[in-house]
Amino acid sequence: MSVDSGTCAILTGASGGIGQALLRELLAKGANVLAVARSPEKLDALFAEISTAKRKRIQVVRADLALPEGRRAVVSAASWLNTAPNLLIHGAASSSFGLFAENAAEEVGRLLALNVTSPLQLTHDLLPLLRESPTAQVVAIGSTFGSIGYPGFAAYCASKFALRGAFEALAREHHGESIAFLYMSPRATRTDFNSPEVDALNETLGNRVDSAEYVAAEIIKAIDHNQRRLQIGWPEKLLVRLNSLLPGLLDRGIASQLPKIQDHARGVRVRPLKPQAVD
Ligand SMILES: NC(=O)c1ccc[n+]([C@@H]2O[C@H](COP(=O)([O-])OP(=O)(O)OC[C@H]3O[C@@H](n4cnc5c(N)ncnc54)[C@H](OP(=O)(O)O)[C@@H]3O)[C@@H](O)[C@H]2O)c1
């Protein structure tokens, strides 16, 4: 299924770095988009730069997806669309970086709720609408850290491993049906998602960091090809495979990075997920 003027997409995390880049791509291809954002005002600059015709193809829903009422607002807005949605992209997520022992336990729970429970529940509640289309796709934006457990990111890794597992199960459960489940794994990407400490760690380790525009273009390409799984970037594609076949190799490689990771992670707590008022 190619993204085109027949696409009716629901995009969560639309106000984020990758989300805004995806929104631009979707609009450029003629799609109509229900853009879900906790802070829609972050979309103002994008609205100012796009044509009125494109603006008319966006409907914004303000929703805190960590809350049941936020998810209900999305389902309710989706049920009022002129056309049944045929593309659901889960982009909303929160990050964590820090030594696990220093993380506040409740922050870990909240991260798992937003990154795992929320996309699964939203998928569940939108399935009847998605099934109204002859074909539909549900896309999870995961992470390389959904395939490689990495020090300093225990809760985030747990959330993305879980999301990957859920999407693998869903893809297999719905095999041969009109609905497809795709899992996309960006590597480090230049957005506000990463704290200054993570940016500093990436620089120290010489990790490549992609632009949000590049990541969005790769994701849209994968959607166009109905590609089940996408890992973005070398050497990450190779490292993910090695980690699955020969995890001891990565154990040793990552152990050699550990002192640097600990230097950056020490004293950094999970960034609080700010509760926000929702209309
Ligand atoms: N950036 C990276 O290095 C990287 C690497 C691999 C994978 N990823 C994945 O890519 C996806 C997008 O990341 P990004 O870099 O674009 O992050 P970002 O710029 O921080 O955007 C995150 C998005 O999630 C939304 N969000 C956060 N909490 C929410 C809540 N409680 N309810 C509703 N929406 C909420 C944010 O909305 P508001 O801003 O309106 O609060 C924002 O739109 C995430 O799934 C992330 O795990 C990112």
The ligand as an ORCA input file, in Angstrom:
! r2SCAN-3c Opt
* xyz 0 1
  N      15.381     10.533     18.515
  C      15.999      9.372     18.597
  O      17.225      9.293     18.809
  C      15.229      8.089     18.384
  C      15.969      6.921     18.125
  C      15.289      5.730     17.941
  C      13.910      5.713     18.029
  N      13.227      6.854     18.295
  C      11.757      6.755     18.392
  O      11.162      7.614     17.454
  C       9.904      8.072     17.950
  C       9.811      9.577     17.811
  O      10.894     10.145     18.535
  P      11.371     11.662     18.314
  O      12.839     11.630     18.240
  O      10.601     12.322     17.256
  O      10.970     12.244     19.752
  P      10.443     13.679     20.200
  O      10.901     14.733     19.274
  O      10.774     13.815     21.639
  O       8.860     13.485     20.050
  C       8.169     12.644     20.913
  C       6.694     12.767     20.595
  O       5.960     11.986     21.542
  C       4.924     12.795     22.074
  N       4.572     12.437     23.436
  C       5.377     12.301     24.509
  N       4.653     12.006     25.594
  C       3.358     11.942     25.185
  C       2.128     11.693     25.837
  N       2.075     11.422     27.152
  N       0.986     11.719     25.107
  C       1.013     12.009     23.791
  N       2.152     12.256     23.115
  C       3.298     12.234     23.820
  C       5.501     14.188     22.074
  O       4.427     15.086     22.173
  P       4.596     16.553     22.811
  O       5.900     17.046     22.309
  O       3.451     17.268     22.227
  O       4.576     16.394     24.280
  C       6.195     14.197     20.729
  O       5.268     14.454     19.692
  C       9.801      7.555     19.386
  O       8.993      6.403     19.396
  C      11.226      7.184     19.740
  O      11.270      6.124     20.679
  C      13.848      8.049     18.468
*
